[in-house]
Amino acid sequence: MSKVAVIGGGISGIASAYYLNQHHVDVDLYDAAESIGGRIGSGFLDDRPVDFGGKNIGRKYKRFRSFVSDYGDLPFEYFGFNTSQVIGRKIIKINKEKAGLYNLIRLFYLSGLKGFVRLYPLVQAVKSDYKQGALNSSYFNHVADQNDHHSLSVFFGKRCARYLIRPVTVRMNGAEPDECYPGNFGSNLALALDSYEQLQGGMSGLLQAFSTGTSRTRVFTGYNVHRLEFDPGSSNVIIKCYNKAKNEELEYKKVLLALPAKEAAPLFKYSLPELSEPLETVMYYPVAVAIAKYQKDVFQSDLRAMVFDNSSLLSNAGAYGINDLDLVRYTFSGIAARKLISSETNSENVISIAEEIIEKYFNVKGNTRESYVYKYLDPGLCAYSPYHYKLLEKIEHILNPFRNISLAGDYWRGASIEACFRSAEEAVRKLIYENAPQA
Ligand SMILES: Cc1cc2nc3c(=O)[nH]c(=O)nc-3n(C[C@H](O)[C@H](O)[C@H](O)COP(=O)(O)OP(=O)(O)OC[C@H]3O[C@@H](n4cnc5c(N)ncnc54)[C@H](O)[C@@H]3O)c2cc1C
């Protein structure tokens, strides 16, 4: 098969190139930014590599782990699952390092009876068949048919939505429970039920190993694609892009587009407007992340993270790693945070506000902040759409006659790194097999 152009060098594009290479297909990978990785958001705090976006790797991330082992088997370290929140004046801790019954009682307390009754069958569905914990799974498509006329707030009831569901949705969708829908909740549950590690050297080592370690993928950064066109004569795809402020036109037999739906939509505005429309409907919310290093420990080992309610500008704060008690990762997402964060925000101001919020619970007052880094991500996290699987069916139906283009990204199977790998695997299969010219 001739060379494929992959547009988007985030984890979905990287995974797409990886799977295409596994099928002995060469790839040209294009990204608008100066480096690949997208919302993995790798950077440095002083000399230490840190990741602003996706970094926690579930034990169930099979596809991603096999990618890591192919690129040098980089070591992981335990991250754990430890969080807490303030209800009334009490700090309620959820800690996977504690016994199951302890957590079950806590969960019942947080969810209330209505929430617990609603949540239990969904949890069981994902626990008994992990594949259900993805967007567009049979069980959750049925849940959508029955319930997506309501948001998660109505579905779970007030108490459960506030104390149990919101900490999940602000973290995984950047959204409030009334901005998310029951049919998509399986992809959140799969994450909540997993336990986590992170790469010891951060994700940047892996991205570097990928960039330099494959002869079958050539990486082109600084290519901002603004339009895709279909040439009816050659049946090639024409990629129109800006490279260093100059217009360029590239032509490929096949293209795999691995962008957030919001960024894929404008590329089809002229060539296939009926595809732009459903892609635009997928909701994304911005997120800002700050990572700050303090002179002394901020956290205690059994209290390493806290989520805050919808009135707070800070959505959660936690230790960067299980042994990094002096390194805080602040996340700003959800409705209140959106008033504070933007591409123009003064980061020093944002972090000072966050410190004022956490000083009641953690050791930041009088603890010198030695350095910090801050990043605003827009699009940040994907909150999908009501009856999302129907939207995906619509996109597939529109794309059906096109044998030369396939889409991957966080809106197909879920936003986790593993779900991005799954979407890439499926998009590659479509491009190679289902989209093969008919004999
Ligand atoms: C704050 C945060 C924390 C997260 N934490 C976790 C976690 O711990 N574990 C987990 O599993 N997941 C996590 N996620 C989710 C996961 O990181 C993302 O869903 C995933 O990285 C998205 O990858 P993507 O390739 O689909 O999109 P992106 O990463 O957005 O990649 C798209 C790429 O396309 C490029 N691009 C955009 N437009 C164009 C264009 N017109 N032309 C050319 N290139 C273009 C961009 O520069 C970008 O590199 C987190 C996400 C965020 C934001």
Ligand as a Chemical Component Dictionary entry (heavy atoms), coordinates in Angstrom:
data_LIG
# 
_chem_comp.id                   LIG 
_chem_comp.type                 NON-POLYMER 
_chem_comp.pdbx_formal_charge   0 
_chem_comp.three_letter_code    LIG 
# 
loop_
_chem_comp_atom.comp_id 
_chem_comp_atom.atom_id 
_chem_comp_atom.alt_atom_id 
_chem_comp_atom.type_symbol 
_chem_comp_atom.charge 
_chem_comp_atom.model_Cartn_x 
_chem_comp_atom.model_Cartn_y 
_chem_comp_atom.model_Cartn_z 
_chem_comp_atom.pdbx_ordinal 
LIG C1  C1  C 0 -5.163 17.901 31.441 1  
LIG C2  C2  C 0 -5.335 16.526 30.849 2  
LIG C3  C3  C 0 -5.023 15.399 31.597 3  
LIG C4  C4  C 0 -5.193 14.137 31.051 4  
LIG N1  N1  N 0 -4.812 13.042 31.794 5  
LIG C5  C5  C 0 -4.893 11.799 31.233 6  
LIG C6  C6  C 0 -4.335 10.682 31.914 7  
LIG O1  O1  O 0 -3.730 10.836 32.995 8  
LIG N2  N2  N 0 -4.462 9.461  31.348 9  
LIG C7  C7  C 0 -5.080 9.276  30.132 10 
LIG O2  O2  O 0 -5.180 8.133  29.673 11 
LIG N3  N3  N 0 -5.552 10.341 29.431 12 
LIG C8  C8  C 0 -5.466 11.587 29.939 13 
LIG N4  N4  N 0 -5.888 12.670 29.233 14 
LIG C9  C9  C 0 -6.498 12.453 27.907 15 
LIG C10 C10 C 0 -5.483 12.302 26.790 16 
LIG O3  O3  O 0 -4.269 12.908 27.125 17 
LIG C11 C11 C 0 -6.021 12.958 25.500 18 
LIG O4  O4  O 0 -7.336 12.506 25.240 19 
LIG C12 C12 C 0 -5.142 12.576 24.327 20 
LIG O5  O5  O 0 -3.812 12.995 24.561 21 
LIG C13 C13 C 0 -5.693 13.209 23.049 22 
LIG O6  O6  O 0 -4.837 12.864 21.987 23 
LIG P1  P1  P 0 -5.236 13.156 20.469 24 
LIG O7  O7  O 0 -4.086 12.722 19.655 25 
LIG O8  O8  O 0 -6.550 12.554 20.169 26 
LIG O9  O9  O 0 -5.440 14.718 20.386 27 
LIG P2  P2  P 0 -4.328 15.850 20.576 28 
LIG O10 O10 O 0 -3.386 15.461 21.631 29 
LIG O11 O11 O 0 -5.057 17.127 20.709 30 
LIG O12 O12 O 0 -3.539 15.816 19.197 31 
LIG C14 C14 C 0 -3.920 16.530 18.079 32 
LIG C15 C15 C 0 -2.652 17.019 17.396 33 
LIG O13 O13 O 0 -3.032 17.615 16.170 34 
LIG C16 C16 C 0 -2.336 18.828 16.012 35 
LIG N5  N5  N 0 -3.209 19.682 15.187 36 
LIG C17 C17 C 0 -4.352 20.311 15.548 37 
LIG N6  N6  N 0 -4.888 20.960 14.511 38 
LIG C18 C18 C 0 -4.076 20.724 13.456 39 
LIG C19 C19 C 0 -4.107 21.118 12.102 40 
LIG N7  N7  N 0 -5.073 21.887 11.597 41 
LIG N8  N8  N 0 -3.085 20.715 11.288 42 
LIG C20 C20 C 0 -2.084 19.918 11.762 43 
LIG N9  N9  N 0 -2.021 19.509 13.058 44 
LIG C21 C21 C 0 -3.007 19.907 13.881 45 
LIG C22 C22 C 0 -2.092 19.370 17.394 46 
LIG O14 O14 O 0 -0.950 20.195 17.421 47 
LIG C23 C23 C 0 -1.923 18.085 18.203 48 
LIG O15 O15 O 0 -0.563 17.703 18.305 49 
LIG C24 C24 C 0 -5.706 13.966 29.743 50 
LIG C25 C25 C 0 -6.003 15.097 28.967 51 
LIG C26 C26 C 0 -5.811 16.365 29.508 52 
LIG C27 C27 C 0 -6.120 17.550 28.656 53 
# 
loop_
_chem_comp_bond.comp_id 
_chem_comp_bond.atom_id_1 
_chem_comp_bond.atom_id_2 
_chem_comp_bond.value_order 
_chem_comp_bond.pdbx_ordinal 
LIG C1  C2  SING 1  
LIG C2  C3  SING 2  
LIG C2  C26 DOUB 3  
LIG C3  C4  DOUB 4  
LIG C4  N1  SING 5  
LIG C4  C24 SING 6  
LIG N1  C5  DOUB 7  
LIG C5  C6  SING 8  
LIG C5  C8  SING 9  
LIG C6  O1  DOUB 10 
LIG C6  N2  SING 11 
LIG N2  C7  SING 12 
LIG C7  O2  DOUB 13 
LIG C7  N3  SING 14 
LIG N3  C8  DOUB 15 
LIG C8  N4  SING 16 
LIG N4  C9  SING 17 
LIG N4  C24 SING 18 
LIG C9  C10 SING 19 
LIG C10 O3  SING 20 
LIG C10 C11 SING 21 
LIG C11 O4  SING 22 
LIG C11 C12 SING 23 
LIG C12 O5  SING 24 
LIG C12 C13 SING 25 
LIG C13 O6  SING 26 
LIG O6  P1  SING 27 
LIG P1  O7  DOUB 28 
LIG P1  O8  SING 29 
LIG P1  O9  SING 30 
LIG O9  P2  SING 31 
LIG P2  O10 DOUB 32 
LIG P2  O11 SING 33 
LIG P2  O12 SING 34 
LIG O12 C14 SING 35 
LIG C14 C15 SING 36 
LIG C15 O13 SING 37 
LIG C15 C23 SING 38 
LIG O13 C16 SING 39 
LIG C16 N5  SING 40 
LIG C16 C22 SING 41 
LIG N5  C17 SING 42 
LIG N5  C21 SING 43 
LIG C17 N6  DOUB 44 
LIG N6  C18 SING 45 
LIG C18 C19 SING 46 
LIG C18 C21 DOUB 47 
LIG C19 N7  SING 48 
LIG C19 N8  DOUB 49 
LIG N8  C20 SING 50 
LIG C20 N9  DOUB 51 
LIG N9  C21 SING 52 
LIG C22 O14 SING 53 
LIG C22 C23 SING 54 
LIG C23 O15 SING 55 
LIG C24 C25 DOUB 56 
LIG C25 C26 SING 57 
LIG C26 C27 SING 58 
# 
